[in-house]
Structures are given as structure tokens and as C-alpha cells.
Amino acid sequence: MYTFINCPHPLSRTTIAICLALCAVNRGYAAESIEFDETFLMGDGKSSIDISRYADGNPTPPGVYNVSVFVNDKITTNLEIPFIDVGKNDAEACISKKNLAQLHINQPEKIKNSDILLKKEDENSDCLKSDNANRQFEY
């Protein structure tokens, strides 16, 4: 054990413990890189599969999907919802005012431009940002 008797600024045990704890916490925030062993893939086309897009999760490709809609954790209906490319190697659901009315969800009185994900010709078809919505995939 070290003692800091002749140190001009002696460090207390509490200070040292806090510094060590913070060093340990920083390791938890380090980004963990993901590697995939391609030998697990089978078939002739295994070398042409690009799996790099899955390094940061399970991205949704743009397209129209038949989705089960839950409101307040209760299934409401199934809808054909377009998912549009938002430039983050992922797609987001295009929820419009028309969809909100179908689901009996209160619509915002005034929609700012910053709340619109994609502007369309018909104002009721604009894709609204859905920051409070979440998605889950089950196969």
C-alpha cells in the first residue's frame, strides 16, 4: 500500500476510490465492435451477402409492410404502413394524420415543419415524426 505523507497534495482514499470507479465505468461505455464468422453461412451465394448493415442492430429496409398496430399495449388493427428511408441505414414508419384518425388517436392541432418526416401533396398524408412510437419485429 502506498502512503502519500510527503505529497504536496495528499489524496484521500475516497478520492482515489472515486477515480478508480470512474475509470471502470468508462469501459462500459466503450463501443463494442461486432464481428460475424462467415463460415456459419452455407450455400453458393454466401460470399455475396453483405451483413455489415446489421453491425448496429436490425435495420428496416424501406417498403410497405403489413403491421399489427398496438395502442396502449392493446392490439387495435392491422394496417399497410409505408416505411421510408431516413438516411440512417434504416427506415421509419410513415404515420399520417389519416392513420391517426383511423386509430382514434388525438391529432396535433398545429403541426410544425420540424414535426414532418416527409411532405406529400395532400396535407393529411404527410409523414409525421413518431418519436413516442416504438417498433418490434416478430417472425
C-alpha contacts under 8 A as a table, 3 or more apart, distances in Angstrom:
res1	aa1	res2	aa2	distance
4	F	7	C	5.28
4	F	10	P	5.59
4	F	11	L	7.15
5	I	10	P	7.02
6	N	10	P	7.91
7	C	10	P	5.34
11	L	15	T	6.25
11	L	16	I	6.77
12	S	15	T	5.27
12	S	16	I	6.45
13	R	16	I	5.13
13	R	17	A	6.04
14	T	17	A	5.04
14	T	18	I	6.15
15	T	18	I	5.18
15	T	19	C	6.25
16	I	19	C	5.16
16	I	20	L	6.21
17	A	20	L	5.18
17	A	21	A	6.09
18	I	21	A	5.04
18	I	22	L	6.16
19	C	22	L	5.17
19	C	23	C	6.27
20	L	23	C	5.10
20	L	24	A	6.33
21	A	24	A	5.12
21	A	25	V	6.24
22	L	25	V	5.00
22	L	26	N	6.30
23	C	26	N	5.36
23	C	27	R	6.96
24	A	27	R	5.58
24	A	28	G	7.26
25	V	28	G	5.39
25	V	29	Y	7.06
26	N	29	Y	5.30
26	N	30	A	6.73
27	R	30	A	5.40
33	S	55	A	7.74
34	I	55	A	5.98
35	E	55	A	7.80
37	D	40	F	6.19
38	E	41	L	5.55
38	E	46	K	7.79
39	T	42	M	7.54
41	L	46	K	5.82
42	M	46	K	6.09
43	G	46	K	5.76
44	D	47	S	7.57
45	G	48	S	5.47
45	G	49	I	6.94
46	K	49	I	5.64
50	D	53	R	7.23
51	I	54	Y	5.66
51	I	55	A	7.42
52	S	55	A	5.49
53	R	56	D	7.01
53	R	57	G	7.94
53	R	58	N	7.94
53	R	59	P	7.19
53	R	89	N	7.20
54	Y	57	G	5.19
54	Y	58	N	5.44
54	Y	59	P	6.66
59	P	89	N	6.74
59	P	90	D	4.97
59	P	91	A	7.29
60	T	90	D	5.25
60	T	91	A	5.36
60	T	92	E	7.72
61	P	83	F	7.65
61	P	85	D	7.50
61	P	90	D	6.13
61	P	91	A	5.78
62	P	82	P	7.57
62	P	83	F	5.05
62	P	84	I	5.00
62	P	85	D	5.49
62	P	90	D	7.51
62	P	91	A	5.31
62	P	92	E	7.85
63	G	82	P	5.67
63	G	83	F	5.27
63	G	84	I	6.70
64	V	80	E	6.35
64	V	81	I	5.55
64	V	82	P	4.07
64	V	83	F	5.92
65	Y	80	E	5.48
65	Y	81	I	5.45
65	Y	82	P	6.22
65	Y	83	F	7.34
66	N	78	N	6.55
66	N	79	L	5.57
66	N	80	E	4.45
66	N	81	I	6.37
67	V	78	N	5.39
67	V	79	L	5.47
67	V	80	E	6.30
67	V	81	I	6.78
68	S	75	I	6.91
68	S	76	T	7.53
68	S	77	T	5.90
68	S	78	N	4.34
68	S	79	L	6.58
69	V	75	I	5.83
69	V	76	T	5.60
69	V	77	T	5.43
69	V	78	N	5.78
69	V	79	L	7.07
70	F	73	D	5.47
70	F	74	K	5.02
70	F	75	I	4.18
70	F	76	T	5.40
70	F	77	T	7.42
71	V	74	K	5.37
71	V	75	I	6.42
71	V	76	T	6.35
76	T	103	L	7.31
81	I	93	A	6.62
81	I	94	C	6.58
81	I	95	I	7.35
82	P	93	A	6.04
82	P	94	C	5.52
83	F	91	A	5.52
83	F	92	E	5.07
83	F	93	A	4.32
83	F	94	C	5.58
84	I	91	A	5.01
84	I	92	E	5.51
84	I	93	A	6.47
84	I	94	C	6.52
85	D	88	K	7.74
85	D	89	N	7.67
85	D	90	D	6.23
85	D	91	A	4.41
85	D	92	E	6.69
86	V	89	N	7.57
86	V	90	D	6.51
86	V	91	A	5.61
86	V	92	E	6.68
87	G	90	D	6.70
87	G	91	A	7.72
88	K	91	A	7.58
93	A	127	C	7.99
93	A	130	S	7.88
94	C	117	L	7.70
94	C	118	L	7.90
94	C	126	D	7.91
94	C	127	C	4.64
94	C	128	L	6.59
94	C	129	K	7.89
95	I	99	N	6.02
95	I	100	L	7.32
95	I	126	D	7.83
95	I	127	C	5.25
95	I	128	L	5.61
95	I	129	K	7.55
95	I	130	S	7.33
96	S	99	N	5.10
96	S	100	L	6.43
96	S	124	N	6.29
96	S	125	S	5.09
96	S	126	D	5.47
96	S	127	C	4.98
96	S	128	L	5.79
97	K	100	L	5.00
97	K	101	A	6.24
97	K	107	Q	6.76
97	K	124	N	5.13
97	K	125	S	6.43
97	K	126	D	7.27
97	K	128	L	7.69
98	K	101	A	5.18
98	K	102	Q	6.34
98	K	124	N	5.71
98	K	125	S	6.43
99	N	102	Q	5.01
99	N	103	L	6.29
100	L	103	L	5.15
100	L	104	H	6.15
100	L	105	I	5.12
100	L	106	N	7.09
100	L	107	Q	6.60
101	A	104	H	4.97
101	A	105	I	6.01
101	A	106	N	7.49
101	A	107	Q	7.43
102	Q	105	I	7.79
108	P	111	I	6.37
111	I	115	D	6.28
111	I	116	I	7.58
112	K	115	D	5.34
112	K	116	I	7.10
113	N	116	I	5.40
114	S	117	L	7.72
115	D	128	L	5.94
115	D	129	K	5.46
116	I	119	K	6.51
116	I	126	D	6.72
116	I	127	C	5.87
116	I	128	L	4.56
116	I	129	K	5.71
117	L	126	D	7.57
117	L	127	C	5.20
117	L	128	L	5.22
117	L	129	K	5.27
118	L	126	D	5.91
118	L	127	C	4.92
118	L	128	L	7.12
119	K	123	E	7.65
119	K	125	S	8.00
119	K	126	D	4.92
119	K	127	C	6.51
120	K	123	E	6.53
120	K	125	S	6.19
120	K	126	D	5.08
120	K	127	C	7.68
121	E	125	S	7.58
121	E	126	D	7.80
122	D	125	S	5.34
122	D	126	D	6.85
123	E	126	D	5.46
130	S	133	A	5.29
131	D	134	N	7.91
